[in-house]
Amino acid sequence: MTTMLTVPIRVTINDVERAVPVFQLIQWKHAIKLEMEGLRYSRGNVCAHVKKLFNIHPQEKRQVVLNAIVDVLEQVESHIKEKDNADANS
C-alpha cells in the first residue's frame, strides 16, 4: 500500500522539473536546517546535492534552497487540504 508521502510528485524549482517523493522533500528540508545549524554529514552536503539536482547556482545560500523546498511543501499541503475538503463535501 502506498501512502501520499512515498508517491513521487512533479516538483519544479529553478525551472527544473523532477519527480520527487514528498518524504524526500521533508528530509531535505530538515537536513538543510540542521546544516544551517552546523551539523555535517559524512556522505556530503545535502544542500549541495539539492542544488546540483535542480541546477541551482553553487554560490546560492542555503536559505534560498530551503525557502524553495518549503514553498513546494506548502503547495502540496494546500492541494491535499483542497482534496480533503472536496471529498468531505461529496
N, C-alpha and C positions, 0 to 999 in steps of 0.2 A: 504494500500500500504506500503510495507516495503522498507526501504532505506538501503544502504550499511552500515550505522552506526549501525543499530539495528540487523543486521543478525549476529548470533554467528559465529566466526571463530575458527579454531583449533590453539591454542596458546601453544607453548612448551617453558617453562622456567625451568631450572634446571632439565631437563629430566622428567618433569611432564607435561602432555598434558591435557588441559582443553578447553571447548567451551566457549568463552568469546566474547560478542559484542564489536565492535570497539569503540563504545561510552564509554563503561566501561573502556577500556584501556586509553582513553583520560582523563576520570575523574580521574583515579588513578594517571596518570602522573602529572596532575596539583595539585591534593591533596597532593601528596608526596612532590612536590616542595614547597607548602605552609607549610607543616610540617617542611621542612628543614629551612624555614624562621622563624619558631617558633610558628605557628598557631596550636592550639589544638582543637580537635573535641570532643563534648560531648558524642558521641557514640563510642568513642575509636579511636585507631590509625589505619589509613588506611594502612600504610606501614606494620604494624604487620598483618593485615588481608591478604594482598597480600603474605607476607612471609609464612603464615600458609597455604594458598591456594595452593602455588607452592612448599611447603616443603623446603623453603629457611631457612638456619640456623638463629635462632633468633638474634644472635650476629652480623649478616651481616649488613653492613652500608646501610643507605637509598640510597646513591648514586649508589650502586650496583644494587638495586632493580629498581631504576629509569632508569639506563642505559639499563637494560633488557627490560623494557617496551618500551623505546624509540627505541631500536633495532627492536622490533616486529612491532611497528608503522611504522618505515621506510620500513620494508619489505612489509607491507600492502600497503603503498603508492606507492612503486615501482611496485608492482603487478597491482594496479589499473591503473597506467600510461601505463604499457605494454599492458593491456587490451584495454585501450582507443586508443592507437596507432594502435593496430591490428584492432579495429573496424573502425578507420578512414581510414585505408588502404584498407579495404574491399569494 
